[in-house]
Amino acid sequence: MKVTLACSAVLVLLAVAHVAVGAVVPDGTKSVQQLWEEWKVDYNKNYATPEEEQKRFEIFKENEREIEEHNEQYKRGETTFLVGLTLWADRTREEMKALNTGA
């Protein structure tokens, strides 16, 4: 159990590190809706229903808020790396864990 938890933690950290390597950090001048629309085009995202798209947008907004908070911590010297939007910005942490661990 401890090994699985440790592996999960490492995978989450790797996912976050991947975000820092391949992402563009929003400059604060665009609305979340604009970021969402651009992100969907950039990653060729399409959803089966309007309800699924709304669900994914809500997750995206929360993830974008967390990204902004983290990057503010970076600006204050409280962390050593920036993060940004990636292909998985419309996924919850639980979904990412399942994708990375098969859990």
C-alpha positions as CSV (number, residue, x, y, z in Angstrom):
1,M,0.0,0.0,0.0
2,K,2.8,2.4,0.9
3,V,4.6,1.6,-2.3
4,T,1.5,2.3,-4.3
5,L,0.9,5.6,-2.6
6,A,4.5,6.6,-3.0
7,C,4.4,5.7,-6.7
8,S,1.2,7.7,-7.1
9,A,2.8,10.7,-5.5
10,V,5.8,10.4,-7.8
11,L,3.6,10.2,-10.9
12,V,1.6,13.2,-9.8
13,L,4.9,15.1,-9.4
14,L,6.1,14.0,-12.8
15,A,2.8,15.2,-14.3
16,V,3.3,18.6,-12.7
17,A,6.9,18.7,-13.9
18,H,5.7,17.9,-17.4
19,V,3.3,20.9,-17.1
20,A,6.3,23.1,-16.3
21,V,8.3,21.9,-19.3
22,G,5.7,22.0,-22.1
23,A,3.2,24.7,-21.2
24,V,2.6,28.3,-21.8
25,V,1.8,30.3,-18.7
26,P,-1.2,32.6,-19.1
27,D,-0.2,36.2,-19.0
28,G,-3.2,37.3,-17.0
29,T,-4.7,39.4,-19.8
30,K,-7.1,36.8,-21.1
31,S,-10.3,35.6,-19.5
32,V,-10.7,31.9,-18.5
33,Q,-13.2,31.6,-21.3
34,Q,-10.7,32.8,-23.8
35,L,-8.1,30.5,-22.5
36,W,-10.5,27.6,-22.6
37,E,-11.4,28.3,-26.3
38,E,-7.8,28.6,-27.3
39,W,-6.8,25.5,-25.3
40,K,-9.6,23.4,-27.0
41,V,-8.2,24.4,-30.4
42,D,-4.6,23.8,-29.4
43,Y,-5.3,20.3,-28.1
44,N,-8.1,19.5,-30.5
45,K,-10.6,18.9,-27.7
46,N,-14.2,18.1,-28.6
47,Y,-16.9,16.8,-26.2
48,A,-19.8,14.5,-26.9
49,T,-22.4,16.6,-25.2
50,P,-22.8,20.2,-24.0
51,E,-23.1,18.8,-20.5
52,E,-19.7,17.0,-20.8
53,E,-18.2,20.2,-22.2
54,Q,-19.5,22.2,-19.2
55,K,-18.2,19.7,-16.8
56,R,-14.8,19.8,-18.4
57,F,-14.8,23.6,-18.4
58,E,-15.5,23.7,-14.7
59,I,-12.6,21.4,-14.1
60,F,-10.4,23.5,-16.4
61,K,-11.3,26.7,-14.5
62,E,-10.4,25.1,-11.2
63,N,-7.1,23.8,-12.6
64,E,-6.3,27.2,-14.1
65,R,-7.0,28.8,-10.8
66,E,-4.6,26.4,-9.1
67,I,-2.0,27.1,-11.8
68,E,-2.3,30.9,-11.2
69,E,-1.9,30.3,-7.4
70,H,1.1,28.2,-7.9
71,N,2.8,30.7,-10.2
72,E,2.1,33.5,-7.7
73,Q,4.0,31.4,-5.2
74,Y,6.8,31.0,-7.7
75,K,7.0,34.8,-8.1
76,R,7.3,35.2,-4.3
77,G,10.1,32.6,-4.3
78,E,8.0,30.0,-2.4
79,T,8.5,27.3,-5.1
80,T,11.2,26.7,-7.7
81,F,9.2,26.1,-10.9
82,L,6.3,27.5,-13.0
83,V,3.3,25.4,-14.2
84,G,0.9,25.9,-17.0
85,L,-1.9,24.4,-19.1
86,T,-1.3,21.0,-20.8
87,L,-3.4,18.4,-22.6
88,W,-4.8,17.3,-19.3
89,A,-6.1,20.6,-18.0
90,D,-9.7,19.3,-18.3
91,R,-9.1,16.4,-16.0
92,T,-9.4,16.1,-12.2
93,R,-6.6,14.9,-10.0
94,E,-8.5,11.6,-9.5
95,E,-8.7,11.1,-13.3
96,M,-5.0,11.8,-13.7
97,K,-4.2,9.4,-11.0
98,A,-6.3,6.7,-12.7
99,L,-4.6,7.4,-16.0
100,N,-1.1,7.2,-14.5
101,T,-1.6,4.3,-12.2
102,G,-4.5,2.3,-13.7
103,A,-6.3,2.7,-10.4
